[in-house]
Amino acid sequence: MGRLFGTDGVRGVANADLTAELALGLSVAAAHVLAEAGTFEGHRPTAVVGRDPRASGEFLEAAVVAGLASAGVDVLRVGVLPTPAVAYLTGALGADIGVMLSASHNAMPDNGVKFFARGGHKLADELEDRIETVYEQHRTGAPWNRPTGSGVGRVTDYVEGFDRYVAHLIGVLPNRLDGLKVVLDEAHGAAARVSPEAFARAGAEVVTIGAEPDGLNINDGCGSTHLALLRAAVVENGADLGIAHDGDADRCLAVDAAGEEVDGDQILAVLALAMREAGQLRRDTVVGTVMSNLGFKLAMEREGIQLVQTAVGDRYVLESMKAEGYALGGEQSGHVIVLDHATTGDGTLTGLMLAARVAATGRPLAELAGVMERLPQVLINVPDVDKSRVHTAQEVAAAVAQAERELGATGRVLLRPSGTEPLVRVMVEAADIEQARTVAGQLADVVKSALG
């Protein structure tokens, strides 16, 4: 069996790759593994279970809840809430397990299962590996140890989760948003109620788009992966800024008053300066990834802020932050982690903090984001290839070496396999956009030919 867990849980096409049987079995295995690891410390365990609005989330939620309860875990079902809300509630309620059903920015047919440990933290790799092993053992015939009678878990709908999470978001804001007009694109996803409520309670005038989820329209031409609608809405409504989330609202991208994109690197730059000013940027350091734009690194150097870079994936950013005690980190894609207030990327919190900086300074978002100049960066996704060979295929290695010689000191090349999809991401950065496009296209052709 290939590894089920990717960089962000177990994902696949719902009811094809990710079946009810798999979701149930993984949940039972997770309960057993965490019990064996001593996580429950002899008490009756509790789990928080949430989901995004995908239609498949309805039957997958039922499977996960059944699996946990059958393993003796009491379940608090919070319904449709963002991934960071589930992580927060897992910690705030003292639960032993958190489970989020979502495929984030992926298209509607996909779904995923993501586990959180006590405190709302993502599971360590070794625990995920152990869950897979136990799941496979029982799938092939080993019996479960099943409680009976009063030993089975009880299931409760925790409707208070919505208000408790929104109150948390408002409580950590440094200042109110009075006087700001904000357009929110909710991607027809998990934050369709939460984010508008939080911004309104914080004092902003709110315009929403993409906030009518029907189970089938999540991420469909809207949200953080499709900014055209948000750009147009900000300009049309004369808003100060726009905020876009993805399906599970663990990421945030923005646009300024002119409709220009403000990406995750720029958001990090703005927040880094704000947090340093407030004395909250520990060790004057921000954590990014190898995908961070070179312009971000240069801007942080100029401002006297150190940039630590990790492998791509918010889990690796988070690992570095926790290990070294850093307060702020994130990715160009909009996963931003403010570790004093969240255990994972939180798109609503990020958007609120960005808007709060605009309100506090009285400066337009475009001016604040101008602290860094984005160097041209081209990203091409090459689908339907053997991503496991991207770093070993000689033909690919030769093409990368040639590209690096061509770019010289003014650019760079990065090839990486996706952690959640069967594709390879080709990134080329250069001083000239046309050169970046040409080199990226050539490399993408080689990857397709060599690994397809």
C-alpha positions as CSV (number, residue, x, y, z in Angstrom):
1,M,0.0,0.0,0.0
2,G,1.4,3.4,-1.0
3,R,1.4,6.1,1.7
4,L,-2.2,7.3,2.2
5,F,-1.2,10.5,4.0
6,G,0.1,13.4,2.0
7,T,1.3,16.7,3.2
8,D,-2.2,17.7,4.3
9,G,-4.1,14.5,5.4
10,V,-5.6,11.8,3.2
11,R,-7.2,13.1,-0.1
12,G,-8.8,11.7,-3.2
13,V,-11.9,11.6,-5.2
14,A,-14.8,11.1,-2.8
15,N,-16.5,7.7,-3.0
16,A,-13.8,6.5,-5.4
17,D,-10.4,6.9,-3.7
18,L,-11.7,8.2,-0.4
19,T,-14.6,5.9,0.5
20,A,-16.8,5.7,3.5
21,E,-15.1,2.5,4.5
22,L,-11.7,4.2,4.3
23,A,-12.8,7.2,6.3
24,L,-14.4,4.9,9.0
25,G,-11.4,2.6,9.2
26,L,-8.9,5.5,9.4
27,S,-10.9,7.0,12.2
28,V,-11.0,3.8,14.2
29,A,-7.3,3.3,13.6
30,A,-6.6,6.9,14.7
31,A,-8.5,6.3,18.0
32,H,-6.5,3.1,18.7
33,V,-3.1,4.5,17.8
34,L,-3.6,7.6,19.9
35,A,-4.8,5.5,22.8
36,E,-1.7,3.3,22.5
37,A,0.5,6.4,22.4
38,G,-0.9,7.5,25.7
39,T,-2.7,10.5,24.3
40,F,-5.9,9.8,26.2
41,E,-4.1,9.4,29.6
42,G,-6.6,7.0,30.9
43,H,-9.7,9.2,30.5
44,R,-12.6,8.8,28.1
45,P,-11.5,10.5,24.8
46,T,-13.3,13.2,23.0
47,A,-13.1,14.3,19.3
48,V,-14.2,17.4,17.4
49,V,-15.4,16.7,13.9
50,G,-16.1,19.4,11.3
51,R,-16.3,19.6,7.5
52,D,-16.5,21.9,4.5
53,P,-19.8,22.1,2.5
54,R,-19.0,19.5,-0.1
55,A,-21.9,17.1,-0.7
56,S,-19.5,14.2,-0.1
57,G,-18.7,15.6,3.3
58,E,-22.1,14.5,4.5
59,F,-21.6,10.8,4.1
60,L,-17.9,11.0,5.1
61,E,-18.7,12.9,8.3
62,A,-21.2,10.1,9.1
63,A,-18.5,7.5,8.5
64,V,-15.9,9.3,10.6
65,V,-18.3,9.9,13.5
66,A,-19.4,6.2,13.4
67,G,-15.8,5.1,13.4
68,L,-14.8,7.2,16.4
69,A,-17.9,6.4,18.4
70,S,-17.5,2.7,17.7
71,A,-13.9,3.0,19.1
72,G,-15.2,4.5,22.4
73,V,-14.6,8.2,21.5
74,D,-17.2,10.8,22.4
75,V,-17.8,13.1,19.4
76,L,-18.6,16.8,19.3
77,R,-20.0,17.4,15.8
78,V,-19.5,21.1,14.8
79,G,-20.8,20.9,11.3
80,V,-19.6,23.2,8.5
81,L,-16.6,25.3,9.8
82,P,-13.2,26.2,8.5
83,T,-10.2,23.9,9.2
84,P,-8.6,26.4,11.6
85,A,-11.9,26.5,13.5
86,V,-11.7,22.7,14.1
87,A,-8.1,23.0,15.1
88,Y,-8.9,25.9,17.5
89,L,-11.9,24.1,19.0
90,T,-9.9,20.9,19.5
91,G,-7.5,22.9,21.7
92,A,-10.0,25.2,23.4
93,L,-12.4,22.3,24.4
94,G,-9.5,20.0,25.5
95,A,-10.5,17.4,23.0
96,D,-8.1,14.5,22.2
97,I,-8.7,14.3,18.5
98,G,-9.8,16.8,15.8
99,V,-11.0,15.7,12.4
100,M,-11.6,17.9,9.4
101,L,-13.3,16.7,6.2
102,S,-12.1,18.9,3.3
103,A,-10.0,18.9,0.2
104,S,-9.2,22.6,0.7
105,H,-8.7,24.3,-2.7
106,N,-9.3,21.1,-4.7
107,A,-12.3,20.8,-7.0
108,M,-15.6,19.6,-5.6
109,P,-15.4,15.9,-6.4
110,D,-12.3,15.5,-4.1
111,N,-12.5,15.4,-0.4
112,G,-10.0,14.6,2.4
113,V,-9.6,13.6,6.1
114,K,-7.2,15.5,8.3
115,F,-6.5,14.6,11.9
116,F,-5.4,16.9,14.7
117,A,-3.9,15.8,18.0
118,R,-4.7,17.2,21.4
119,G,-4.2,21.0,21.4
120,G,-5.2,21.3,17.8
121,H,-1.8,20.4,16.3
122,K,-1.3,18.3,13.1
123,L,-0.2,14.7,13.8
124,A,3.5,13.9,13.5
125,D,4.6,11.7,10.6
126,E,5.2,8.7,12.8
127,L,1.7,8.8,14.1
128,E,0.2,9.0,10.6
129,D,2.4,6.1,9.6
130,R,1.2,4.1,12.6
131,I,-2.4,4.9,11.7
132,E,-1.9,3.6,8.2
133,T,-0.3,0.4,9.5
134,V,-3.0,-0.3,12.0
135,Y,-5.7,0.5,9.4
136,E,-4.1,-1.9,6.9
137,Q,-3.7,-4.7,9.4
138,H,-7.4,-4.5,10.3
139,R,-8.5,-4.1,6.7
140,T,-6.8,-7.4,5.9
141,G,-8.5,-9.4,8.7
142,A,-7.2,-8.5,12.2
143,P,-10.2,-7.8,14.5
144,W,-10.8,-4.5,16.2
145,N,-11.0,-4.3,20.0
146,R,-14.6,-3.0,20.1
147,P,-16.2,-1.5,23.3
148,T,-19.8,-2.4,24.0
149,G,-22.5,-1.1,26.3
150,S,-21.6,2.2,28.0
151,G,-18.2,1.9,26.4
152,V,-19.3,3.2,23.0
153,G,-18.9,6.8,22.2
154,R,-21.7,9.3,22.4
155,V,-22.4,11.9,19.6
156,T,-23.4,15.5,20.3
157,D,-24.0,18.5,18.0
158,Y,-21.8,21.3,19.3
159,V,-23.6,24.3,17.8
160,E,-21.7,26.7,20.1
161,G,-18.6,26.2,18.0
162,F,-19.5,28.9,15.5
163,D,-19.8,31.7,18.1
164,R,-16.9,30.5,20.2
165,Y,-14.6,30.6,17.1
166,V,-15.8,34.0,15.9
167,A,-15.3,35.4,19.5
168,H,-11.7,34.0,19.5
169,L,-11.0,35.8,16.2
170,I,-12.3,39.1,17.4
171,G,-10.5,38.8,20.7
172,V,-7.0,38.6,19.2
173,L,-7.4,41.6,16.8
174,P,-5.1,44.5,17.8
175,N,-7.7,47.1,16.7
176,R,-11.1,47.4,15.1
177,L,-11.9,47.8,11.4
178,D,-14.3,50.7,11.6
179,G,-14.3,52.8,8.5
180,L,-13.1,50.0,6.2
181,K,-15.1,48.5,3.3
182,V,-14.1,44.9,2.6
183,V,-15.2,42.5,-0.1
184,L,-14.9,38.8,1.0
185,D,-14.8,35.9,-1.5
186,E,-15.7,32.8,0.5
187,A,-15.2,30.3,-2.3
188,H,-18.6,28.9,-1.5
189,G,-16.7,27.1,1.2
190,A,-16.4,26.5,4.9
191,A,-16.0,30.2,5.9
192,A,-19.2,31.4,4.1
193,R,-20.8,32.3,7.5
194,V,-17.8,32.7,9.8
195,S,-15.7,35.2,7.8
196,P,-18.5,37.8,7.1
197,E,-19.7,37.6,10.7
198,A,-16.2,38.1,12.1
199,F,-15.4,41.1,9.8
200,A,-18.8,42.7,10.6
201,R,-18.4,42.3,14.3
202,A,-14.9,43.9,14.0
203,G,-16.6,47.0,12.5
204,A,-16.0,46.6,8.8
205,E,-18.6,47.3,6.1
206,V,-18.8,43.9,4.4
207,V,-19.7,42.9,0.8
208,T,-19.7,39.1,0.2
209,I,-19.3,37.0,-3.0
210,G,-19.0,33.3,-3.2
211,A,-20.9,32.9,0.0
212,E,-23.8,30.6,-1.1
213,P,-22.5,27.1,-0.8
214,D,-24.8,24.4,-2.2
215,G,-22.5,21.4,-1.7
216,L,-21.5,21.4,-5.4
217,N,-20.0,24.9,-6.1
218,I,-17.1,25.0,-3.7
219,N,-14.0,26.6,-5.3
220,D,-15.9,26.8,-8.6
221,G,-14.4,29.9,-10.4
222,C,-14.1,31.8,-7.1
223,G,-12.0,32.0,-4.0
224,S,-8.2,32.2,-3.6
225,T,-7.5,30.2,-6.7
226,H,-9.7,32.4,-9.0
227,L,-9.3,36.1,-8.1
228,A,-11.0,37.7,-11.1
229,L,-14.4,38.0,-9.4
230,L,-12.9,39.5,-6.3
231,R,-10.8,42.0,-8.3
232,A,-13.9,43.2,-10.1
233,A,-16.1,43.3,-7.0
234,V,-13.5,45.4,-5.1
235,V,-13.3,48.0,-7.8
236,E,-17.1,48.0,-8.5
237,N,-17.9,48.5,-4.8
238,G,-15.1,51.1,-4.1
239,A,-13.8,48.8,-1.4
240,D,-10.5,49.4,0.5
241,L,-9.5,45.8,0.0
242,G,-10.7,42.3,-0.8
243,I,-10.0,39.0,0.9
244,A,-10.2,35.6,-0.7
245,H,-10.3,32.2,1.0
246,D,-10.1,28.7,-0.3
247,G,-12.6,25.9,0.4
248,D,-11.6,25.2,4.0
249,A,-10.4,28.8,4.7
250,D,-6.9,27.9,5.9
251,R,-5.5,30.4,3.4
252,C,-6.0,34.0,2.5
253,L,-5.0,36.1,-0.5
254,A,-6.0,39.7,-0.9
255,V,-6.4,42.4,-3.5
256,D,-5.9,46.1,-3.0
257,A,-8.3,49.0,-3.8
258,A,-7.3,48.9,-7.5
259,G,-7.9,45.2,-7.8
260,E,-4.3,44.2,-7.8
261,E,-3.4,40.9,-6.1
262,V,-1.5,40.9,-2.8
263,D,-0.1,37.4,-2.4
264,G,1.0,35.4,0.7
265,D,4.6,36.7,0.6
266,Q,3.3,40.3,0.6
267,I,0.8,39.6,3.4
268,L,3.7,38.1,5.4
269,A,5.8,41.1,4.8
270,V,3.0,43.5,6.0
271,L,2.3,41.4,9.1
272,A,6.0,40.9,9.9
273,L,6.5,44.7,10.1
274,A,3.3,45.1,12.1
275,M,4.2,42.4,14.6
276,R,7.8,43.7,15.0
277,E,6.4,47.2,15.7
278,A,4.2,45.6,18.4
279,G,7.1,43.6,19.8
280,Q,5.5,40.3,18.8
281,L,7.9,39.1,16.1
282,R,10.1,36.9,18.2
283,R,13.8,37.0,17.3
284,D,12.9,39.3,14.4
285,T,12.3,36.3,12.2
286,V,9.7,35.1,9.8
287,V,9.4,31.6,8.3
288,G,8.8,31.0,4.6
289,T,9.4,28.2,2.1
290,V,11.7,27.6,-0.8
291,M,8.8,29.0,-3.0
292,S,9.0,32.4,-1.3
293,N,9.6,35.1,-3.9
294,L,13.2,36.4,-4.0
295,G,11.7,39.9,-3.6
296,F,10.3,38.9,-0.2
297,K,13.7,37.8,1.0
298,L,15.3,41.0,-0.2
299,A,12.7,43.1,1.5
300,M,13.1,41.3,4.8
301,E,16.8,41.7,4.6
302,R,16.4,45.4,4.0
303,E,14.1,45.7,7.0
304,G,16.4,43.8,9.3
305,I,14.2,40.7,9.5
306,Q,15.6,37.2,9.1
307,L,13.9,34.8,6.7
308,V,14.1,31.1,7.5
309,Q,13.0,28.9,4.6
310,T,11.6,25.4,4.7
311,A,10.3,22.8,2.3
312,V,7.0,23.6,0.7
313,G,4.0,22.8,2.9
314,D,2.5,24.7,5.9
315,R,3.3,21.7,8.1
316,Y,7.0,22.2,7.5
317,V,6.6,25.9,8.2
318,L,4.8,25.1,11.4
319,E,7.5,22.5,12.4
320,S,10.2,25.2,12.1
321,M,8.1,27.7,14.0
322,K,7.4,25.4,16.9
323,A,11.0,24.1,17.1
324,E,12.6,27.5,17.2
325,G,9.8,29.5,18.8
326,Y,9.1,31.8,15.9
327,A,5.8,33.7,15.9
328,L,5.0,34.2,12.1
329,G,5.3,32.1,9.1
330,G,3.6,31.1,5.9
331,E,3.5,30.4,2.2
332,Q,3.1,32.4,-1.0
333,S,-0.1,30.6,-1.6
334,G,-1.7,32.3,1.4
335,H,-1.2,29.8,4.3
336,V,-0.2,32.2,7.1
337,I,0.4,31.0,10.6
338,V,0.3,33.4,13.6
339,L,1.4,30.9,16.2
340,D,0.3,32.9,19.3
341,H,-3.3,32.7,18.1
342,A,-3.6,29.6,15.8
343,T,-2.0,26.1,15.4
344,T,-2.5,26.1,11.7
345,G,-3.0,28.5,8.8
346,D,-6.1,30.6,9.4
347,G,-7.4,32.5,6.4
348,T,-10.0,34.5,8.3
349,L,-7.6,35.5,11.1
350,T,-5.0,36.5,8.4
351,G,-7.5,38.6,6.6
352,L,-8.6,40.3,9.8
353,M,-5.1,41.1,10.8
354,L,-4.2,42.5,7.4
355,A,-7.3,44.7,7.4
356,A,-6.5,45.8,11.0
357,R,-3.1,47.0,9.8
358,V,-4.7,49.0,7.0
359,A,-7.1,50.5,9.6
360,A,-4.4,51.2,12.2
361,T,-2.0,52.9,9.8
362,G,-4.5,54.7,7.6
363,R,-2.4,53.6,4.6
364,P,-3.8,51.8,1.6
365,L,-3.0,48.1,1.2
366,A,-1.1,48.8,-2.0
367,E,1.3,51.1,-0.1
368,L,1.7,48.6,2.7
369,A,2.3,45.7,0.3
370,G,4.8,47.9,-1.6
371,V,7.4,47.1,1.1
372,M,8.4,44.3,-1.3
373,E,8.8,44.0,-5.0
374,R,7.7,40.7,-6.5
375,L,10.2,39.4,-9.0
376,P,8.5,37.6,-12.0
377,Q,7.8,34.1,-11.0
378,V,6.1,31.5,-13.3
379,L,4.5,28.3,-11.9
380,I,3.4,25.5,-14.2
381,N,1.6,22.4,-12.9
382,V,2.4,19.3,-15.0
383,P,-0.4,16.7,-14.3
384,D,-0.5,13.0,-14.8
385,V,3.2,12.3,-14.4
386,D,5.2,10.0,-12.1
387,K,6.0,12.7,-9.5
388,S,8.1,10.2,-7.5
389,R,10.9,10.4,-10.1
390,V,11.1,14.2,-10.4
391,H,14.4,14.3,-8.5
392,T,16.0,11.2,-9.9
393,A,15.3,11.3,-13.7
394,Q,18.5,12.2,-15.5
395,E,16.7,13.9,-18.4
396,V,15.0,16.2,-15.9
397,A,18.2,16.9,-14.0
398,A,20.0,17.9,-17.2
399,A,17.2,20.3,-18.2
400,V,17.3,21.9,-14.8
401,A,21.0,22.4,-15.0
402,Q,20.7,24.0,-18.4
403,A,18.0,26.3,-17.2
404,E,20.0,27.4,-14.2
405,R,23.0,28.2,-16.4
406,E,20.7,30.3,-18.6
407,L,19.2,32.2,-15.7
408,G,22.5,32.8,-13.9
409,A,22.5,34.7,-10.7
410,T,19.3,36.6,-11.5
411,G,16.9,33.7,-11.2
412,R,16.2,30.2,-9.9
413,V,14.5,27.0,-10.7
414,L,12.4,24.8,-8.4
415,L,10.8,21.5,-9.3
416,R,8.7,19.7,-6.7
417,P,6.1,17.0,-6.5
418,S,2.7,18.0,-5.2
419,G,1.9,16.6,-1.7
420,T,-1.8,16.3,-2.5
421,E,-2.2,15.8,-6.3
422,P,-0.6,13.6,-9.0
423,L,1.4,16.4,-10.5
424,V,4.8,18.2,-10.6
425,R,5.1,21.9,-10.0
426,V,7.7,23.7,-12.1
427,M,8.6,27.1,-10.8
428,V,11.0,29.6,-12.5
429,E,12.0,33.0,-11.2
430,A,13.8,35.5,-13.3
431,A,14.3,39.3,-13.6
432,D,12.4,39.2,-16.9
433,I,8.9,37.7,-17.1
434,E,9.3,36.5,-20.7
435,Q,12.5,34.6,-19.9
436,A,10.8,33.0,-16.9
437,R,7.8,31.9,-19.0
438,T,10.1,30.5,-21.7
439,V,12.3,28.6,-19.4
440,A,9.3,27.3,-17.3
441,G,7.6,26.1,-20.5
442,Q,10.7,24.3,-21.7
443,L,11.1,22.6,-18.3
444,A,7.4,21.6,-18.2
445,D,7.7,19.9,-21.6
446,V,10.7,17.9,-20.4
447,V,8.9,16.8,-17.2
448,K,5.9,15.7,-19.2
449,S,8.1,13.8,-21.7
450,A,10.4,12.2,-19.1
451,L,7.8,11.4,-16.4
452,G,4.5,11.0,-18.3
